[in-house]
């Protein structure tokens, strides 16, 4: 919010809904980077078992789909035009 700017309640609601998603995304991003290291280790022959890696990547993909579904529910153009 900018000083002197009129408060838009729809915009405030949008921002409050996005903040937890950003936090959750950062956590999953770290896990995805770890999974990337594990995949690299598998490709280099340091790891033989892929089931834990596959499960982690599937979990992250499902999380990303849920975030995309939530974002799809927002009507950002309507909020910004007010």
HELIX and SHEET records of a PDB file:
HELIX    1   1 UNK A    9  UNK A   43  1                                  35    
HELIX    2   2 UNK A   51  UNK A   72  1                                  22    
HELIX    3   3 UNK A   76  UNK A   81  1                                   6    
END                                                                             
